[in-house]
Amino acid sequence: MAEYAEGRPQIQSWIRERIFLGLSVKEYLKGLFRPFNIVAGVIILIGLPFVVMRFTQGLGAVTHASQDQPWGLFLCWGLFTGVPLAATGYIMASAVYLFGLKDYHPLVRPAVLTGFIGYFFAVVFLLFDLGRPWRLPYPMLVSYGTTSVLFLVGWHVALYLSTQFVEFCPAVFEWIGAKRFRKWALRVTIGATIFGVILSTLHQSALGALFLLAPGKLHPLWYSEFLPLFFFVSSIFAGLSMVIAESTLSRRTLKDKIDPAHASSFDKLTLGLGRASALVLLTYFCLKWIGVAHGNDWNLLNTSWGHWFLVEIFVFVLLPCFLFAYGVRNENVRLIRFTAFFTILGVAINRFNVSMIALNWKLPHREFFHWKELILVITIITTEILVYRWIVNRLPVHREYPEYAKVD
């Protein structure tokens, strides 16, 4: 009892400092009434009834899903767009731990956290689309559909979520003061990174492989035998752009949580990320034309669908490639940051084209998504942002505790 009494003040002090940010409960609750939190709270309150509606009345209550148009925003945004944008973790971890680019070490933890949260909420979106969350363990424990691409994606995402959690564990153990566990987590970092890269290579391309099953449904300009390769390569510049976007937004909204030494190096690191993005975008641009040539679909370029395809390729692939290159050459960091956001938009357009717009393109009448589904998507994205802010405000993501300041 005496030991418990002695430890209780320490626990209370830790909760006050690490959970309530050094404030009393009253002060903390009062500080929550800020414009961003109020707007986010209103969005969530509006969305909650539709969450209940989806899981009590079924998918048809909030979407236009049908046998002809089965996929809406839950998958097009939450899975097919969210997963490549969550490629930040494997890209930065492999750059630092496997390729030895130690200068980029300050970006690893934010990238891993962004990737982990992105994949976690991709699963949330998938559950909203499929329903029956209690059947989530079925692919792992009950029904082994080894010939299914979705079975492959499910296993990979589950394993990669676990891997990213292991990669982020050093920050968690620093937060709770578990030094021994932190040492263990650091020892497995390289192994976890290698495993994560292997899994990412597989499931990023497996998302593209899903559409190989629909050659008659997906428009020929977007359908290609190289779709798995397209999805994987595009995830690289999507992840690089998300790292730039995340660091840009963090510098503006979380200044007090960023180590000044790290903040001073962001411009230099952004130039390096922009250079890599330009090279990968150029590679992707060339690969897309190889896909058109392989399918001999040149005659389709002079159609309305072909014009939209050209907009995607030239405006959202080649243009950001040149903008990144120009920004790097002239050391224009602002241009690189703008281009990163523009590239993210291009990735989203490509994924929407493949998974919604150009899918079932021959149908005479199509309804893409319901306004209720849009509200649910906005609600989930808002929750995702709040979760990220909560973690960054408390854990050593953009900063390091003094006792762990030395890079391992």
N, C-alpha and C positions, 0 to 999 in steps of 0.2 A: 504494500500500500504506500509505503514511503517513497519507493522508486517511482510509482505511478504519479504521486503528488509532485515529485521533482520534475518529471518529464512533461507534466501537463502545461506549465507555463511556456516551455519550449515549443510545444505543438501549437499553442495559441499564438505565440509570436510568429511562427512559420506561416500559419494561416493568414495572419494579419499582413505580413510582408509579401508573401508569394501569391496569395489568392486575392486579397482586398487591396493590394498595392500600397501597403503602409497606412491605410485609412481605416477609420472605424466603420462599422456596418452602416451607420446612419450617413456618414460622409460619403461612403462608396455609393449607396443607393441614390443619394442626392446628385452625385456626379454623373449618374447615368442619364439624367435628363438633358441630353445634348441633341442638337438638330438631327445628326445622323442616326443616333439611337432611336429617336422618336419616329422618324420616317421608317426605319427598319421595323420597329415594333408595330406600326400601323399596317405595313405590308404583310407581316406575319399574321396579325389578327384577321386581316381580310382573307388570307389564304387558308387559314385553319379550317373553316367550314367546308371548303372544297376538298381538303385532305380527307376529312371525315366522309364527304360525299363519295369520293373515289373508292374508299375501302369498304363502304357500306352498300353502295348502289352499283358498283362495278365500273369498268372502264368506259362504257358507253355513256355514262352520266356526265363525263367531263371531256370527252374527246369525240372526234368524228371517225374513229377507227371502224374499219369494215374489212371484209375479205379482200376487196380490191386495194384498199389503202390502209394497211394494218399499222403502219408506223407514223407517229406524230412527233411532237417536240420532245417527249420524254426520251426517245431514243436518238432522234436526229441531233438534238443539242446535248442531252445529258450523257450519251454514250459515244456516238460517232464523232462528235465535236469535242466533248469533254476529255476523252482519253488521249488524243494527240496533244491537247493543250496541257495535259498533266504529265507530259514526257520530260518535264524539267528535271525530275529527280535522277533518272538514269543518265541523262546527258551530262549534268554537272558533276555527278558522283564519278562517272567514268573519266571525265576530263581531269579531275583532280587526283583521284586515287589510282587510276589505271594508266593515264597518260602523263602524270606528273606535272600538270599545270597548276602548281601551288599558288600562283597569284590569284587564282579564282576561288580559293578556299572560303573567303567571306560569303560567297554566293551559294555554297553547297547546302547549308542548313535551310535557308529560305526555299531553295529549289526542291529539296527533299520534302519539306513540309507542304509546299504547293502541290507537288505530285501526289503525296499521300492523301491530302484532303480532296484533290481532284478525283482520284480513283475511288475514294470512299463514297463521294457523292455521285459518281457514275453508277455505283451499285445502288444507291438510293433511287436514282432516276429509273434504273432497271426494275427495281421493286415496284415503283409506281406504275410502270408499264405492265409488268407481269402480274402484280398482285400476289397474294398468298405468301407473305414474307416468311412464314413458318416452314416453307418448303425450300428455303435457301440452301440448306445443307444437302439436298437430294443429289446434285451432281457429284458431290464428294463422298457421300456415304451410302446412298440407296440405289440410284439409277445411273449406271455407267454407260453413257452413250458415246462410246469411244470413236465412232465414225462421224460424230457431229462436230461441226466447226464451233458451234455455240458451247459445246462441252469443253472444247479446247480453250476458248476464250474465258469461260467461267473459272476453270482451274487456274489459268494463268493470272487472271485478275486477283483471285483469292491469294495465290502464292505471292504475287508481287506486292499486294497490300501488306502482307506479313513481312516481306523483305524490307519495304520502305519503313515500316514501323521499327524494325531492328536498326536500320540506318539512322533513324531519328532518336533512338534510345539514349545515346550519349547526352543529348540536350535534356531529356526527361530526367535522367539520373543526376545531372548537374542541378536541376531544379529542385529535386527532393533531397539532394545531398548524399546520394548513395555512391560514394567514390569507388568502392570495389566493383559494383555492377557496371559502373561507367568504364572501368578498365576492361572488363569482359566484353562490353559492347564495342569498344574501340578495336579490340583484337579481331573481331569477326567482320569489321567494316569492309575490308578488301574482298573477302569471300562473298559477303552479302551484295557488294557492288557487282561482282562478276555474275552472280546468279541473277541479279536484277536486270543486267544488260541482256542476258540470254532470254529471260522471260519477256522483256520489252520487245526485243526483236521479233519474237514469236507472236505475241498477242496483238501488237500494232499491225503486223501484216495479216494476222488472222481476221481482223475486222474487215480488211479488204477482201479476203478470201470468201467471206460470207456472200458477197455479191457475184462471185463466180457461179453461184447456184442459180442465178436469174438472168441468163444471157438474153432471153426473149423479153424481159421486163425492163431492164435498164437500157437507156438509150445507147446506141453503139459508140458515140463519141466519148461516153464516160465508161462504158464497159470495155475491159481489156484483160487479157490473160496476165498482164503485169500489175493488176490492181493491188495484190499484196505488197509488191515492191513500191508502188505509188504511195500507199498508206504509210509504209515504214519511213520512206525518205521524207515525206511531208511532215511526219511527226518530229523529225529532227529540227527543221527550221521553226516548227510550231513551238517546240519546247524552248529553243533559243530565244524566240520572240517573247514568250511568256516570262522568261527570266528577266529580260530587259524591262518588260511592262511591270512586273512585280517590284523590281528594285526602284523603278521610277515612282510608282504609287506609294511605296513604303517611305521613300525620302520625303514625300510631300505630306503624308498623313501620320507617319510614325517617327518623326525626327528624334524625339527623346528616347526612342528604343534602339536607335542605331549607333553603333560604336563610331565615334568621330574618325578614328583611323581607317575604318572600313569605308565610311562615307566619302572620304577624300580620294579613294581609289576607284570609285564607281565609274567615273567618266572614262578612265583608261580601260577598265574591264568592259564597258559598254562598247567601246571601239572594237575590241577583240571579238565580242559576240556578234557585232554587226558584220565583221569580216567573214566569220564562219557562216552566218546566215546567208550572205550574198552568194557564197560558193555553193551551198546546198540548194538554194533556190535556182541557181543556174543549172545545176545537175538535174533537178526535178523538171525544169522547163524542157530540157533536152529529152528526158525520159518520156514525157507526155507526148512529144511529137513522134518518138519511136513507137509509142502505143498506137497513134493514129495511122502511121505508116504500116504497122504490122497488121492492123485490121483493114487496111486499104479503104479508109472512110473519108478520103479527101472530098468526094462529091457532097458529103453532108455538111461541109463547112459553109456552103452558100445557101443555108436554110436558116430559119429563125432559131432553131436549136443550135446550129453551127455558129451563129453570131453570138449567142450567149456563151457558148464554149470559148470563143475567141476572147470575149470580155474577161472570162475567168482566167485564161492563160496569160494574156498580155497585160491586163490591168492589175490583177491580183497575184501574179507570179513574176513576170518579167519586170514590171515597173518597180516593185519593192526591191528586186534584185539590184537594179540600177541605183535606186535611192540609197540602199545600204552601201553599195560600192562608192557612190559619190560622197556620202556622209563620212565614210572611213577615210577616203583620200583627203578630204578637206577638214578632217577632225571636227565635224559638225555633229556633236552628240545629240543635240535637240532633234535634228533630222532623223538620226538613227532611232531615237525613242519614238518619234511619230511613226516611222516606218514599221516598227515592231507592232504597234497597235493596228496599223493598216494590214500587216501580214496576218495577224490573228483573225481579222475580219475575212481575209481571203481564205484562210483555212476553214472557217465556218461556212463560207459560201460553197466551197468545194464539197464539204461533207453533206451539206443540205442538198446540193445538186445530186450527189450520188444516192443518198438515202431517202430523199423525198421528191425533189422537183423532177429529176429525170427518171425516176423509178415509176413504172406503169405509165409512161409518157403517152401511150396510145389511147388511154381511156378518155372518153368524150367529156366526162364531168368529174371533177376532182375537188375535194375539200381537204385542205392540208391540215389545219388544226383548229380546234375550238378555242374561243376566248377564255373559257374556264381552264383549259390546259395551259394557256399562256400565263394566267395568274398563278397556277401551281408552279410553273417553271421559275417565275420571278420570285416566288416565295422560297423555293429551295435554294436559288442562287443567293438570295439575301441571307438565309441561314448559313450558307457556306462562307460568305464574307464575314459574318459575325463570329463564326467558329475560328476562322483564321486570325481575326483581330484579337480574340480572347487569348489564343495561344501565344501570339507574338508579343502581346502586352505583358506576359508573365514568364515565359520560358526564354532561355538564352538562344534566340534565333538569329537576330541581327547584332547581337552583342555577346560578350563572354564575361562570365564572372571572374573577378581578379585571380582567384585561386586556380582557375583553369585557363588563364590567358595564354599560356604557352601552347602552340599548335603541336598536336601529337603526330 
